[in-house]
Amino acid sequence: MCNLYNITTSQEAIRQWTRALRDILGNLEPSIDIYPNQPGPVVRNAPDGERELANLLWGMPTPIERVKGKADYGTTNIRNPQYGHWQQYLGVENRCVVPLTSFAEPSPSPGDKDPDTGIQKNYWFALNEERPLFFFAGLWTRWQGVRKVKDGPGDFELYGFLTTRPNALIAPIHEKAMPVILTTQEETETWLTAPWSEARHLQRTAPDDALVIVDKPATQIKFPPQAPQAPVQGSLF
């Protein structure tokens, strides 16, 4: 499952692609790595109907029967939207698109450490070597609960994104799933506006030549201080 991705683009590029009319993101760093249970930019259908670029926390609410302990660290990847828990989030009011330029999948070989990061090696994927902008098909929601035990309960706005069967490039590295990617303005518009009966068809495996393996971003330094330490729920259902 994808639990790390990078954004190396501008807010203006994201706004132009998605036709977002409102931007409450703040300042987007020139290149940033996004980890679970950390903020990341999304373009969503806001509660007032405006298309909005905003900063939400990565990890949707986990089904209560799968929460372990006192905190819900969030479900980052959603494989089965037909699962009862996810049905409430499938309408256009809860859909979003997640901008990125590359994403990571960990090496399947145990103990395969990256000397530059000190952690398990990641393979990085992008549309091509230039790393142009594209999007994950996402869901978002408002939520009250505990994300970190030490912080106690709070009010949050959360997001996650859909996964699907891996293509031939990703399967040898992650055999179970790959993110649902949107690579055209038409696809992002469909995801944000179409009824679920139409939008659900975007949850499909990307063509085998849709992605290439690229070098890790320059932001991947030795022992990243923001790397998640707590267990993260994945797309187990």
N, C-alpha and C positions, 0 to 999 in steps of 0.2 A: 504494500500500500504506500501511497505517496504521503510522506510526513515531512517534506521539506521542498520548498521551491524558491525561485529567485525572480525578482522583478527588476529589470534594468530598462526603464523607459520613463516617459514623462506623463504627468497628469493630463496635459493637453492631448497627448496621443490617445490616452484612455477615453477622455471625454469625446473626442472627435469620432472615434470608432463606434462608441455606444450611444452617441447623441445624448449624453447625460447633461441635463440643463442646470443641475445644482451640484456644487462641490463643497462638501463639509469635511473633506479628508484631512486638511491641514497640509503641511509640506511633505511631499514624498521624496525620500532620499534617492539619489541617482541610481543606487543599486542596493537592494536589501534582500536578505534571506528571511523567509517566513517559516516559523516553526509552529507546531501545535500549541494551542492555548496561549497564543500571542496575537496581537492585532495584525490585520492585513486588509488592504483595500479591496472593496467589491463595488460593483455597480448594481443597484437594486431598484425595485419598484417600491418607493417609500410609501408609508401609510397614507399620505395625502395624494398619492397618485403620481407624484413627480419622479422622474428618473434621476437617481442620485448617486454620486460617488462618495462613499463613506468608509470609515475604518471600523471593522467589526472584529470580534474575537474568533479565532479558528477553532472549531469544534462544536458541532450541533449537540443538543441534549440527547443523552443516551437513554434508550428504553430503561425504565426503572428496574426491570428484572435483571438487567445486565450491569447496573451500577454496583461497584464493589467499594465498600468503605463509606466514608462520610462525604466525599467530594465526587463530583462528576467532572472528570477532566475533558470530556467531550468526545464525540465521534467525528473524526476528520473526514473519513471516506464513506460514502453511502452506496452500497452495492445493489440492494434490493428495495427500490422505492415502493414496490407493491406490499412490503411488510407493513402491518397495521400502524405501527408507530409513525411511519413517514407519510402516511396518507394526508395528514393534516397540513403538510408543508408543500404540497404539490401544485397549489394554485399560483397564478401569476403574482399574487401579492406576496408570496414567500420565495419567489425565484430571484436569483442573482447570477451575475457572471463574475468570475474571479480572474483578474489580469495576471499574466506572468510572461516570462521570456524563456525560462527553462525550469525543469523539475528533476528531482532526484529519486532514485530507487537504490536501496542498499545492496551491496554485493551479496550474492547468495552463499559465498564461501565463508565459513566460520573463521574468525580471526584475521580476516583480510583488512588490515588497518591501512588507512591513508596517512602517510608520513607527514603531510601538511596540516592535518586536522587532529591526528591522534585518536580518531574514532573509526568505526567501521567505514570502509571505502564506499563511496556513492558513485553510481553511474548517473550522468546528467544528460537530459534529453531536451532538444529544442527543435523548432521547425527546420532550421538550417544553421550553418555556421555563423550567420549574422545575428541570430537570436532575435527575430522579429516578435512583436507582440502577438499573443493569442490568449485564449480564455479557457477556463474550466467551467462546466455547467454546474452551477451551485444552487443551494437553498439557504435561506436565512430565517431567523426568528428572534423575537424578544423572549427573555427567559429570566426567571428568578431562581436562585439556588446557590450552591457552594461550588466554586471552581477550585479554590485552594483552601484547605482546612484552616490555615493560619489567618486567612483573610475573613473567614466567616461568610454568611450569605450576602448576596448582592444582586443588583439588576444588571443584565448583560444583553448585548445584541450579538448573536452568534451566527456563524456560517459554516458550511461544509460543502463538499462537491461529490458528484456522482462518479462511480467507477464502472467499468465494464470488462469484458474479456480482453486480455492483452493481445497485441499484434505480434508478428513474427520477430520484431526487433526487441520488444520488451519481455516476451515470454521466457527466454533463457535466463533473464535476470530476476523477473518477478512473474511467476507462472500463474498466479491467481487473478490478477486484475491490473488495469491501467486506468488513469483518469479519463473521463469523458472530455474530449477537447473540442473547442469551437474555433474554427480558423477563418471564418468569413463573417462579414457584417450581417449577411442574411441569416446565418446560423444563430448569432447572438440575438438578433431581433426576434427570431422564432422562439428561442428559449425564453425571452423576457415577455412575450406577448401572446403566444399561441395557446389554445386550450391544451390540457394535458394529453388528450387523445392524439394531438399532433406533435407536441413537444417531446413526448416520450420516445419518439423514434430517433431523437438525437443521442440517446444512450446506446451508442454502437461503437464497435471496435474501429479505431482509426486505420486507414490503409497502411500496409506494411512500409510504404515509402513516405509516410506523412512526417516522420521524425528522424532525426539523426542523433548520434551520441556526440557530445561536445565536451570540452574541458570544463572542469568545475569553475564557478565564478570566482573572481578575485576576492570576494567577500569571505570565502572559506579560508579562515586563518586557523592557526594552531589552537586547539581546544576552545572553540567558540564559547564565550561566557554565557550566551543566551540559549545554548542547546538544552532541550527539555530533559529533566531528570525524572519527572514523575511518569508513571505508566500512562499510556494513551490508548483509549479504545479505538479499534480499527473497524473495518467493514466486515464484521463477523456474521452478518445475517442479511 
